[in-house]
């Protein structure tokens, strides 16, 4: 133990710098993705609260599905990172090709699911105009699903190679493309139909295709990617490898699904309370999603670093990297939470000039600041555990934290007086979010401590991909 602390002290600063070098471009890339949602929210909100609410409700259907796909395909990063660390880069091509097959299958299934999803409105009392706009958004955005899924595989290979700048540049260009395309289809310029908030769905689909094509061209021409043999091997189905990708990816996708559905179902459950409440919830959620990109990026960097070190059979370095990332994100999160509290009214003013919506959103920002440390810790612990290829525990902890605690307690606090003097409204859900994220952080932290001390007991890490 003493030797570990000595090695940790010697490597901590160096490891933090390495994590930040990786996380920096990842932050920009992640912010471009969330920035597109921010742009959609701002531009839809400028039309009317109803258009903003439609984007929010449609996202509550769309986001869980696409993030579940993204979670499954996140298995590509630790698998390829392990092969790079093990100096067996030639095996990466087969992982890439099998993941492409999986991505297209998942896109087809998602398209069918989202086609049927709006039928849930038949069971709820929701304004007819809001339902119509939501259905239009989902119809248009689904055309980008195949490109979105393929892009996740392309991105995962780049991340494993620590080749993050290409992801960042393509993401920034995608964000810049999203703004004018949004404007054109929202307002019906250049002979295009005037779709209002539903036009954001057209823009999202178009940007997904742009990013997938741009990343494909880059990978085909990149010298740093060439040793991975992505395009040189035959495309034969490798069922054991497909099974392994699903074994690693399904728990990740499930964990993300449980977390995202917590927030998405909240938007659906709040919709009968009126467009102002849904809009306020969306504003607070969109901002916290943006600042969450920094700890998420550190978590992705930990997946890469830990995966590389485990490929090298350097479990001690992997442990130092994981703990360094946890300490680093703790310091960063304190500053983010303080800024959220101090500048909350100015931030809300960027989203809306509607005073009723702003008054509802303000206390939500205080609750958001409360849970940011737990949120940051859980996502970094999950990132490190992905590097260890230990994902099943992530699934179990997230399930328990976000559904029984977050959704269950949140529903009780919001709509009943069982746990409070009177129903708390939207704030009840946000209090439950704080409880859920705290439980998740504690659960994943305990697992990371065990995994980093017992890598020889992990199921997948010592198997050949």
C-alpha positions in Angstrom: 0.0 0.0 0.0 2.8 2.4 0.9 4.5 1.8 -2.5 1.2 2.5 -4.3 0.8 5.9 -2.6 4.4 6.8 -3.4 3.8 5.9 -7.1 0.5 7.8 -7.0 2.2 10.9 -5.7 4.9 10.7 -8.3 2.5 10.1 -11.2 -0.5 12.2 -10.1 0.4 15.5 -11.8 1.6 13.7 -15.0 -1.5 11.6 -15.2 -3.9 14.6 -14.6 -2.2 16.4 -17.5 -2.5 13.3 -19.7 -6.2 13.0 -18.9 -6.8 16.7 -19.5 -5.0 16.5 -22.9 -7.4 13.8 -23.9 -10.4 15.4 -22.3 -9.9 18.9 -23.8 -10.8 18.0 -27.4 -13.4 15.5 -26.1 -15.1 18.4 -24.2 -15.3 20.5 -27.3 -16.7 17.5 -29.3 -19.2 16.7 -26.6 -20.2 20.4 -26.3 -20.9 20.5 -30.1 -23.4 17.6 -29.6 -25.1 19.2 -26.6 -24.7 22.6 -28.4 -27.0 21.3 -31.1 -29.6 20.6 -28.5 -29.0 24.1 -27.0 -29.5 25.7 -30.4 -32.6 23.6 -31.0 -33.9 24.8 -27.6 -33.1 28.4 -28.2 -34.4 28.5 -31.8 -37.6 26.6 -31.0 -38.2 28.7 -27.9 -38.0 31.9 -30.0 -41.0 30.7 -32.0 -43.3 29.9 -29.0 -43.4 28.0 -25.7 -45.4 25.3 -27.5 -42.6 24.7 -30.0 -40.0 24.6 -27.2 -42.2 22.1 -25.3 -42.6 20.0 -28.5 -38.8 19.7 -28.9 -38.6 18.8 -25.2 -41.3 16.1 -25.4 -39.9 14.7 -28.7 -36.5 14.5 -27.2 -37.9 12.5 -24.3 -38.7 9.8 -26.8 -35.7 10.2 -29.1 -32.8 10.7 -26.6 -33.3 7.4 -24.6 -33.3 5.4 -27.8 -30.3 7.0 -29.5 -28.3 7.1 -26.2 -29.0 3.4 -25.7 -27.5 2.8 -29.1 -24.6 5.0 -28.3 -24.1 3.1 -25.0 -23.9 -0.3 -26.7 -21.5 1.0 -29.3 -19.3 2.5 -26.6 -17.9 -1.0 -26.2 -15.8 -0.3 -29.3 -13.5 2.2 -27.4 -12.3 -0.1 -24.6 -12.0 -3.1 -26.9 -9.9 -1.3 -29.4 -7.9 0.6 -26.7 -7.0 -2.7 -25.1 -5.7 -4.1 -28.5 -3.7 -0.9 -29.0 -2.2 -1.2 -25.5 -1.4 -4.9 -26.2 0.4 -3.9 -29.5 -2.2 -6.0 -31.5 -3.6 -3.2 -33.6 -4.4 -5.5 -36.5 -7.2 -7.0 -34.5 -9.0 -3.7 -34.3 -10.3 -3.9 -37.9 -12.5 -6.9 -37.1 -13.9 -5.2 -34.0 -14.7 -2.2 -36.2 -16.5 -4.2 -38.9 -18.6 -6.3 -36.5 -19.6 -3.1 -34.7 -20.7 -1.5 -38.0 -23.1 -4.5 -38.6 -24.4 -4.1 -35.1 -24.9 -0.3 -35.5 -27.1 -0.7 -38.6 -29.2 -3.4 -37.0 -29.7 -1.1 -33.9 -30.6 1.8 -36.2 -33.3 -0.2 -37.9 -34.8 -1.4 -34.6 -34.7 2.2 -33.2 -36.5 3.5 -36.3 -39.4 1.1 -35.8 -39.6 1.8 -32.1 -39.8 5.6 -32.6 -42.4 5.2 -35.3 -44.7 3.6 -32.7 -43.7 5.7 -29.7 -46.1 8.7 -30.2 -49.0 6.3 -29.6 -48.4 6.8 -25.9 -50.2 10.2 -26.3 -53.4 8.3 -26.6 -53.1 7.5 -22.9 -52.4 11.1 -21.8 -54.3 14.4 -21.8 -51.9 16.5 -23.9 -52.7 19.5 -26.0 -53.4 18.5 -29.6 -51.0 21.1 -31.1 -48.2 19.9 -28.9 -48.8 16.3 -30.0 -48.8 17.2 -33.7 -45.5 19.1 -33.5 -43.9 16.3 -31.5 -44.9 13.7 -34.1 -43.5 15.8 -36.9 -40.2 16.2 -35.2 -39.8 12.4 -34.6 -40.8 11.7 -38.2 -38.0 13.9 -39.6 -35.3 13.1 -37.1 -35.5 9.3 -37.6 -34.0 9.7 -41.1 -30.7 10.4 -39.5 -30.6 7.3 -37.3 -28.4 5.1 -39.5 -25.8 7.9 -39.8 -25.9 8.5 -36.1 -25.3 4.8 -35.3 -22.4 4.4 -37.8 -20.8 7.6 -36.5 -20.7 6.2 -33.0 -18.5 3.3 -34.3 -16.3 5.6 -36.2 -15.9 7.9 -33.2 -15.2 4.9 -30.9 -12.2 3.9 -33.0 -10.8 7.4 -33.0 -11.2 7.7 -29.2 -9.4 4.4 -28.7 -6.5 5.7 -30.8 -6.5 8.9 -28.7 -7.1 10.7 -32.0 -9.6 13.2 -30.6 -9.0 16.3 -32.7 -10.7 14.9 -35.7 -13.9 14.3 -33.6 -13.7 17.8 -32.3 -13.3 19.4 -35.7 -16.1 17.5 -37.3 -18.3 18.2 -34.3 -17.7 21.9 -34.5 -18.5 22.0 -38.3 -21.6 19.9 -37.6 -22.8 22.5 -35.0 -22.2 25.3 -37.5 -24.2 23.5 -40.2 -27.0 22.8 -37.7 -27.7 26.5 -37.1 -28.6 27.6 -40.7 -30.4 24.4 -41.5 -32.5 24.8 -38.3 -33.4 28.4 -39.3 -34.3 27.4 -42.9 -36.8 24.6 -41.9 -38.2 26.4 -38.8 -39.1 29.5 -40.8 -39.6 28.0 -44.3 -36.8 29.8 -46.2 -35.7 29.1 -49.8 -38.9 27.2 -50.7 -38.6 24.8 -47.8 -41.7 24.0 -45.7 -42.2 26.1 -42.6 -42.1 23.5 -39.8 -41.6 25.4 -36.6 -40.0 23.4 -33.9 -40.3 20.3 -36.0 -37.7 21.8 -38.4 -35.1 21.0 -35.7 -35.6 17.3 -36.5 -34.7 17.9 -40.1 -31.6 19.7 -39.2 -30.5 17.0 -36.7 -30.9 14.3 -39.3 -28.9 16.3 -41.9 -26.1 17.0 -39.5 -25.9 13.3 -38.5 -25.3 12.3 -42.2 -22.7 15.0 -42.6 -20.7 13.9 -39.6 -20.9 10.2 -40.5 -19.7 10.9 -44.1 -16.9 13.3 -42.9 -15.6 10.9 -40.3 -15.7 8.0 -42.8 -13.6 10.0 -45.3 -11.1 10.9 -42.5 -10.7 7.4 -41.3 -10.1 6.1 -44.8 -7.3 8.6 -45.4 -5.7 8.9 -41.9 -2.2 7.6 -41.5 -2.6 7.2 -37.8 -5.6 5.0 -38.3 -4.1 2.8 -41.1 -2.4 0.3 -38.7 -5.8 -0.6 -37.3 -6.6 -2.3 -40.7 -10.2 -1.0 -40.5 -11.0 -1.5 -44.2 -8.5 -4.1 -45.4 -10.1 -7.3 -44.0 -13.1 -9.3 -45.1 -16.6 -8.6 -43.8 -17.5 -11.9 -42.2 -19.8 -12.2 -39.2 -17.8 -13.1 -36.2 -20.5 -14.3 -33.8 -18.2 -14.7 -30.7 -16.9 -11.1 -31.1 -20.5 -9.8 -31.7 -21.5 -11.6 -28.5 -18.6 -9.9 -26.7 -19.5 -6.5 -28.0 -23.0 -6.9 -26.8 -21.8 -8.4 -23.5 -19.8 -5.2 -22.8 -22.1 -2.8 -24.6 -25.6 -3.8 -23.4 -24.9 -3.0 -19.8 -23.4 0.4 -20.8 -26.5 1.1 -23.0 -28.8 -0.1 -20.3 -27.2 2.1 -17.7 -27.4 5.2 -20.0 -31.0 4.2 -20.8 -32.0 4.1 -17.2 -30.4 7.5 -16.5 -31.8 9.2 -19.6 -35.3 7.7 -19.2 -35.4 9.2 -15.7 -35.1 12.7 -17.2 -37.2 11.9 -20.3 -40.1 10.4 -18.3 -40.1 13.4 -16.1 -40.7 15.6 -19.1 -43.6 13.3 -20.2 -45.1 13.2 -16.7 -44.9 16.9 -16.4 -46.5 17.6 -19.8 -50.1 17.6 -18.4 -49.0 20.4 -16.0 -48.6 22.8 -18.9 -46.0 24.1 -21.4 -44.4 26.6 -19.0 -43.4 23.9 -16.5 -42.1 21.6 -19.3 -40.2 24.5 -20.8 -38.6 25.4 -17.4 -37.6 21.7 -16.9 -36.1 21.6 -20.4 -34.0 24.8 -19.8 -32.6 23.5 -16.5 -32.0 20.0 -18.0 -30.3 21.4 -21.2 -27.9 23.6 -19.2 -26.9 20.9 -16.8 -26.4 18.5 -19.7 -24.0 21.1 -21.2 -21.9 21.5 -18.1 -22.0 17.7 -17.6 -19.9 17.3 -20.8 -16.7 18.2 -18.9 -16.9 15.3 -16.4 -18.3 13.1 -19.1 -15.2 13.9 -21.2 -12.9 13.0 -18.3 -14.8 9.8 -18.0 -14.2 9.0 -21.7 -10.5 9.9 -21.2 -10.4 7.4 -18.3 -11.9 4.7 -20.5 -9.0 5.2 -23.0 -6.2 5.5 -20.4 -7.3 2.6 -18.3 -8.0 0.4 -21.4 -4.6 1.1 -22.8 -2.9 0.4 -19.5 -4.8 -2.9 -19.0 -3.8 -3.9 -22.6 -0.2 -3.3 -21.5 -0.8 -5.4 -18.4 0.0 -2.4 -16.2 -2.8 -2.6 -13.7 -0.9 -0.3 -11.2 -0.9 2.5 -13.8 -4.5 1.9 -14.6 -5.4 2.3 -10.9 -3.4 5.5 -10.6 -5.1 6.9 -13.8 -8.6 6.1 -12.4 -8.0 7.7 -9.0 -6.3 10.7 -10.6 -9.4 11.3 -12.7 -11.7 11.1 -9.7 -9.7 13.7 -7.8 -9.4 16.0 -10.8 -13.1 16.0 -11.5 -14.0 16.7 -7.9 -12.0 19.9 -7.9 -13.5 21.0 -11.3 -17.1 20.3 -10.2 -16.9 22.5 -7.2 -16.2 25.5 -9.5 -19.0 24.5 -11.9 -21.6 24.2 -9.1 -20.6 27.6 -7.7 -21.0 29.2 -11.1 -24.4 27.6 -11.6 -25.7 29.2 -8.4 -24.1 32.6 -8.9 -25.2 33.1 -12.5 -28.4 31.1 -12.7 -30.6 34.1 -13.6 -28.3 35.3 -16.4 -28.1 31.7 -17.8 -31.9 31.4 -17.8 -32.2 34.7 -19.6 -30.2 33.2 -22.5 -33.0 30.6 -23.0 -36.2 32.6 -22.5 -37.6 36.1 -21.8 -40.8 34.6 -20.5 -40.9 35.6 -16.8 -43.2 32.8 -15.8 -40.9 30.1 -17.2 -37.8 31.8 -15.6 -39.5 31.8 -12.2 -40.1 28.1 -12.4 -36.6 27.3 -13.7 -34.6 29.3 -11.0 -35.1 26.9 -8.1 -34.3 24.0 -10.4 -30.9 25.5 -11.1 -30.2 25.4 -7.3 -31.1 21.7 -7.2 -28.9 21.1 -10.3 -25.9 22.6 -8.5 -26.5 20.3 -5.6 -26.2 17.1 -7.6 -23.3 18.0 -9.9 -20.6 16.5 -7.7 -22.5 13.1 -7.5 -23.1 13.3 -11.3 -19.5 13.9 -12.0 -18.2 11.2 -9.8 -20.6 8.6 -11.1 -19.8 9.3 -14.8 -16.0 9.2 -14.1 -16.3 5.9 -12.1 -18.3 4.5 -15.0 -15.7 5.6 -17.5 -12.9 3.9 -15.6 -14.9 0.7 -15.2 -15.5 0.6 -18.9 -11.7 0.7 -19.3 -11.6 -2.3 -17.1 -14.3 -3.9 -19.3 -16.4 -4.2 -16.1 -19.8 -3.0 -17.2 -22.4 -5.3 -15.6 -22.2 -3.6 -12.2 -22.7 -0.2 -13.8 -26.0 -1.6 -15.2 -27.3 -2.8 -11.8 -26.3 0.3 -9.9 -27.8 2.6 -12.4 -31.1 0.6 -12.6 -31.6 0.8 -8.8 -30.5 4.4 -8.5 -32.5 6.0 -11.3 -35.8 4.0 -11.4 -36.8 3.0 -7.9 -35.1 6.0 -6.2 -35.1 8.7 -8.9 -38.4 8.0 -10.8 -40.2 6.3 -7.9 -39.5 8.8 -5.2 -39.8 11.7 -7.7 -43.3 10.7 -8.7 -44.4 10.5 -5.1 -42.9 13.9 -4.2 -44.2 15.6 -7.3 -47.8 14.4 -7.4 -48.7 13.2 -3.8 -48.5 14.3 -0.2 -47.2 10.9 1.1 -43.7 12.3 1.9 -44.4 16.0 2.1 -47.1 18.3 3.4 -48.4 18.8 -0.2 -47.4 17.8 -3.7 -44.1 19.5 -4.6 -44.6 19.8 -8.3 -41.6 19.9 -10.6 -39.1 20.4 -7.7 -40.1 17.0 -6.3 -38.5 15.3 -9.3 -35.4 17.3 -9.0 -34.9 16.5 -5.4 -35.2 12.8 -6.3 -32.6 13.3 -9.0 -30.2 14.5 -6.3 -30.9 11.3 -4.3 -30.5 9.0 -7.3 -27.2 10.5 -8.5 -25.8 10.3 -4.9 -26.7 6.6 -4.7 -25.3 5.9 -8.1 -22.0 7.7 -7.3 -21.5 5.7 -4.0 -22.3 2.4 -5.7 -19.9 2.9 -8.7 -17.1 4.3 -6.5 -17.2 1.2 -4.3 -17.1 -1.0 -7.5 -14.2 0.9 -9.0 -12.2 0.5 -5.8 -12.8 -3.2 -5.9 -12.1 -3.6 -9.6 -8.8 -1.5 -9.5 -7.6 -3.7 -6.6 -8.7 -7.0 -8.2 -8.2 -6.7 -12.0 -7.4 -10.5 -12.2 -10.9 -11.3 -11.1 -12.7 -9.3 -13.8 -14.6 -11.4 -16.4 -13.5 -9.9 -19.7 -10.2 -8.1 -19.3 -7.9 -11.1 -19.7 -9.7 -12.6 -22.7 -8.6 -12.0 -26.3 -11.0 -9.8 -28.3 
